């Protein structure tokens, strides 16, 4: 059974059906958005700034109430704040400056009531996984930006949530560090089998990490394309740069992105 076929028979982690959303009752942010993310699937959202990508993540996390038309379910249930089945990694690392790398990696588990001994053991394992063994006692001010994002990854994966929402986690990094962390993310997702809904403005990144890439229009956000990324796994970010099909998929996405702009403007 192929990877795509295996995913197609798995339960839905996210199911959005005709979702509309307006914050002021007149101007829509999202318009008729239908999207499915299956268990173990990595789906990226791309589109212009302000098209509602982060809003869709916030809806799935229960941080924004769904008050418009349509239906949205996460793990078969209405989204709610504090859902232990959902982990959320923001664009900034959001580390607490007074806590060590270990303390920051433990924090999400502590909030969820996981016993301290268990949380510390898990956090140490994840810091080692992300290449920060030996930096457990370092404060954020002593870490580079890339190292801080590694701590944030460790914190996110430590919680063991089956669904991860990731909002441009590597957007502010330099090119080399970004490639390193994309490779790390691929390895962690392959190892821990979480479902991921990932927001990015970088089409190369979207192609490299995803099973599918969903393209949205300018506001109000609508879905104009849902592209399967049929590149074999496991993947190497660097090796993909030499693959002609990688560049074909990139061009296909760019074409849909341009089409979404022109249709919206028309």
VEXDREN-2710 file (C-alpha; in Angstrom, 1 decimal):
% VEXDREN-2710
k/r/px/py/pz
1/UNK/0.0/0.0/0.0
2/UNK/1.4/3.4/-1.0
3/UNK/1.9/6.3/1.5
4/UNK/-0.9/8.3/-0.1
5/UNK/-3.3/5.3/0.0
6/UNK/-2.4/4.6/3.7
7/UNK/-3.2/8.2/4.6
8/UNK/-6.5/8.2/2.7
9/UNK/-8.0/5.5/5.0
10/UNK/-6.8/7.1/8.3
11/UNK/-9.2/9.1/10.5
12/UNK/-9.4/12.9/10.2
13/UNK/-7.4/15.0/12.5
14/UNK/-9.0/18.2/11.1
15/UNK/-12.2/18.4/9.1
16/UNK/-13.4/21.8/7.9
17/UNK/-16.5/21.9/5.8
18/UNK/-17.6/25.2/4.2
19/UNK/-16.2/27.3/7.0
20/UNK/-16.9/31.1/6.9
21/UNK/-15.6/33.6/9.4
22/UNK/-16.1/37.3/10.0
23/UNK/-14.8/39.2/13.0
24/UNK/-17.1/42.3/12.5
25/UNK/-20.1/40.6/10.9
26/UNK/-19.6/42.3/7.6
27/UNK/-16.1/41.6/6.2
28/UNK/-15.2/38.0/5.8
29/UNK/-11.8/36.6/6.8
30/UNK/-12.5/33.1/5.5
31/UNK/-15.0/32.1/2.8
32/UNK/-16.2/28.6/2.2
33/UNK/-13.1/26.9/3.4
34/UNK/-13.2/23.1/3.2
35/UNK/-10.1/21.2/4.3
36/UNK/-9.2/17.8/5.6
37/UNK/-6.0/16.7/7.4
38/UNK/-5.7/13.0/8.1
39/UNK/-3.9/11.4/11.0
40/UNK/-0.1/11.4/10.3
41/UNK/-0.5/13.8/7.4
42/UNK/1.6/16.9/6.9
43/UNK/-0.4/19.7/5.2
44/UNK/1.0/23.2/4.5
45/UNK/-1.0/26.4/3.9
46/UNK/0.4/29.0/1.6
47/UNK/-1.2/32.3/0.4
48/UNK/-0.8/36.1/0.6
49/UNK/-0.4/37.8/4.0
50/UNK/-3.8/38.4/5.6
51/UNK/-5.6/35.6/3.8
52/UNK/-6.6/33.8/7.0
53/UNK/-3.9/31.1/7.3
54/UNK/-3.1/31.9/11.0
55/UNK/-6.8/32.4/11.7
56/UNK/-7.5/28.9/10.5
57/UNK/-4.9/27.6/12.9
58/UNK/-6.4/29.7/15.7
59/UNK/-9.9/28.2/14.9
60/UNK/-8.5/24.7/15.1
61/UNK/-6.7/25.5/18.4
62/UNK/-10.0/26.9/19.8
63/UNK/-8.4/30.3/20.3
64/UNK/-10.9/31.9/18.0
65/UNK/-14.6/30.8/18.2
66/UNK/-16.2/29.6/15.0
67/UNK/-19.2/31.8/14.8
68/UNK/-19.9/31.7/11.0
69/UNK/-21.4/29.1/8.6
70/UNK/-19.9/25.7/8.1
71/UNK/-18.5/23.1/10.4
72/UNK/-15.1/22.5/11.9
73/UNK/-14.0/19.5/13.9
74/UNK/-10.7/18.6/15.4
75/UNK/-10.3/14.9/16.2
76/UNK/-14.1/14.6/15.6
77/UNK/-14.9/17.3/18.2
78/UNK/-15.6/21.0/18.2
79/UNK/-12.3/22.8/18.8
80/UNK/-11.7/24.1/22.4
81/UNK/-9.0/25.9/24.2
82/UNK/-6.6/23.8/26.2
83/UNK/-7.1/20.7/24.1
84/UNK/-4.3/18.3/25.0
85/UNK/-4.6/16.7/21.6
86/UNK/-3.3/19.9/20.0
87/UNK/0.1/21.5/20.1
88/UNK/0.7/25.0/18.8
89/UNK/4.1/26.4/17.7
90/UNK/4.2/30.1/17.0
91/UNK/6.3/32.1/14.6
92/UNK/8.4/33.3/17.5
93/UNK/10.0/30.9/20.0
94/UNK/8.2/32.5/22.9
95/UNK/10.7/31.2/25.4
96/UNK/10.6/32.5/28.9
97/UNK/13.8/34.4/29.5
98/UNK/14.1/33.3/33.2
99/UNK/13.8/29.6/32.5
100/UNK/16.6/27.4/31.2
101/UNK/16.4/25.4/27.9
102/UNK/15.3/22.5/30.0
103/UNK/12.7/24.5/31.9
104/UNK/11.3/25.9/28.7
105/UNK/11.1/22.5/27.1
106/UNK/9.2/21.2/30.2
107/UNK/6.8/24.1/30.5
108/UNK/4.0/22.8/28.2
109/UNK/4.0/19.5/29.9
110/UNK/3.9/21.1/33.4
111/UNK/0.9/23.3/32.3
112/UNK/-0.9/20.1/31.3
113/UNK/-0.3/18.5/34.7
114/UNK/2.4/16.0/33.8
115/UNK/4.4/15.1/36.8
116/UNK/7.7/17.0/37.0
117/UNK/9.9/13.9/37.0
118/UNK/8.2/12.6/33.9
119/UNK/8.3/16.0/32.2
120/UNK/12.0/16.5/32.9
121/UNK/12.9/13.1/31.5
122/UNK/10.8/13.7/28.4
123/UNK/12.3/17.2/27.9
124/UNK/15.9/15.9/28.2
125/UNK/15.2/13.3/25.5
126/UNK/13.7/15.9/23.2
127/UNK/16.5/18.4/23.7
128/UNK/18.9/15.6/22.7
129/UNK/16.7/14.8/19.7
130/UNK/17.0/18.5/18.5
131/UNK/20.8/18.6/19.0
132/UNK/20.9/20.5/22.3
133/UNK/22.3/17.9/24.7
134/UNK/24.7/19.9/27.0
135/UNK/22.6/23.1/26.8
136/UNK/19.9/22.1/29.2
137/UNK/21.0/24.7/31.8
138/UNK/21.5/27.6/29.3
139/UNK/19.2/30.6/29.4
140/UNK/17.6/31.8/26.2
141/UNK/19.9/34.9/26.1
142/UNK/22.9/32.6/25.7
143/UNK/21.3/30.7/22.7
144/UNK/21.3/31.7/19.1
145/UNK/18.0/32.2/17.3
146/UNK/18.3/28.8/15.7
147/UNK/19.0/27.2/19.0
148/UNK/16.0/28.9/20.6
149/UNK/13.8/27.5/17.8
150/UNK/15.2/24.1/18.6
151/UNK/14.1/24.5/22.2
152/UNK/10.6/25.5/20.9
153/UNK/10.5/22.4/18.8
154/UNK/11.5/20.3/21.8
155/UNK/8.8/21.9/23.8
156/UNK/6.2/21.3/21.1
157/UNK/7.1/17.7/20.5
158/UNK/7.5/16.9/24.2
159/UNK/3.8/17.4/24.8
160/UNK/3.0/14.4/22.6
161/UNK/0.0/16.0/21.0
162/UNK/-1.2/14.0/18.0
163/UNK/-2.0/17.2/16.1
164/UNK/0.6/20.1/15.7
165/UNK/-0.3/23.5/14.4
166/UNK/2.8/25.4/13.3
167/UNK/2.7/29.1/12.2
168/UNK/5.8/30.0/10.2
169/UNK/8.2/28.6/12.8
170/UNK/11.3/29.1/10.6
171/UNK/10.2/32.3/8.9
172/UNK/12.7/34.6/10.7
173/UNK/15.8/32.3/10.4
174/UNK/18.8/32.7/8.1
175/UNK/18.8/30.3/5.1
176/UNK/21.3/27.8/6.4
177/UNK/19.7/27.5/9.9
178/UNK/16.3/27.2/8.2
179/UNK/17.5/24.3/6.1
180/UNK/18.9/22.6/9.2
181/UNK/15.6/22.9/11.1
182/UNK/13.5/21.8/8.1
183/UNK/15.5/18.6/8.0
184/UNK/15.1/18.3/11.7
185/UNK/11.3/18.8/11.5
186/UNK/11.1/16.1/8.7
187/UNK/12.9/13.7/10.9
188/UNK/10.8/14.4/14.0
189/UNK/7.5/14.1/12.1
190/UNK/8.7/10.8/10.5
191/UNK/9.6/9.5/13.9
192/UNK/6.6/10.6/16.0
193/UNK/3.9/10.4/13.3
194/UNK/2.0/13.5/14.3
195/UNK/-0.5/15.3/12.0
196/UNK/0.7/18.8/11.1
197/UNK/-1.0/21.9/9.7
198/UNK/1.8/24.2/8.8
199/UNK/1.7/27.8/7.7
200/UNK/4.5/29.2/5.5
201/UNK/5.1/31.9/2.9
202/UNK/8.1/29.8/1.5
203/UNK/6.9/27.6/-1.4
204/UNK/10.2/25.7/-1.4
205/UNK/9.7/24.9/2.3
206/UNK/6.1/23.9/1.7
207/UNK/7.1/21.4/-1.1
208/UNK/10.0/20.0/0.9
209/UNK/8.1/19.2/4.1
210/UNK/4.5/18.4/3.0
211/UNK/2.3/15.6/1.9
212/UNK/-0.1/18.2/0.5
213/UNK/0.1/22.0/0.0
214/UNK/-3.1/24.0/0.1
215/UNK/-3.1/27.4/-1.7
216/UNK/-5.3/30.2/-0.5
217/UNK/-6.4/33.4/-2.1
218/UNK/-6.2/37.0/-0.8
219/UNK/-8.7/38.0/1.8
220/UNK/-11.3/36.6/2.2
221/UNK/-9.3/33.4/2.2
222/UNK/-10.6/30.7/-0.1
223/UNK/-8.9/27.5/-1.2
224/UNK/-7.9/27.5/-4.9
225/UNK/-5.7/24.4/-5.0
226/UNK/-4.8/21.4/-3.0
227/UNK/-1.7/19.8/-4.4
228/UNK/-0.4/16.4/-3.5
229/UNK/3.4/16.3/-3.0
230/UNK/4.4/13.0/-4.4
231/UNK/8.1/13.1/-3.5
232/UNK/9.3/10.0/-1.7
233/UNK/10.1/9.9/2.0
234/UNK/12.4/10.1/3.9
235/UNK/13.5/13.3/2.3
236/UNK/16.7/15.4/2.5
237/UNK/16.1/19.2/2.0
238/UNK/19.5/19.5/0.3
239/UNK/19.0/16.6/-2.1
240/UNK/15.6/17.8/-3.1
241/UNK/17.2/20.9/-4.6
242/UNK/18.6/18.6/-7.3
243/UNK/15.3/16.9/-8.1
244/UNK/13.6/18.2/-11.2
245/UNK/10.1/17.2/-9.9
246/UNK/10.7/19.3/-6.8
247/UNK/11.0/22.3/-9.1
248/UNK/8.0/21.3/-11.1
249/UNK/5.9/21.2/-8.0
250/UNK/7.2/24.6/-6.9
251/UNK/6.3/26.0/-10.3
252/UNK/2.8/24.5/-10.1
253/UNK/2.2/26.0/-6.7
254/UNK/3.4/29.4/-7.9
255/UNK/1.0/29.2/-10.8
256/UNK/-1.9/28.5/-8.5
257/UNK/-0.8/31.3/-6.1
258/UNK/-0.8/33.8/-9.0
259/UNK/-4.1/32.5/-10.2
260/UNK/-5.6/33.1/-6.8
261/UNK/-4.4/36.7/-6.8
262/UNK/-5.8/37.4/-10.3
263/UNK/-9.2/35.8/-9.6
264/UNK/-9.6/37.7/-6.4
265/UNK/-8.6/41.0/-8.1
266/UNK/-11.0/40.3/-11.0
END
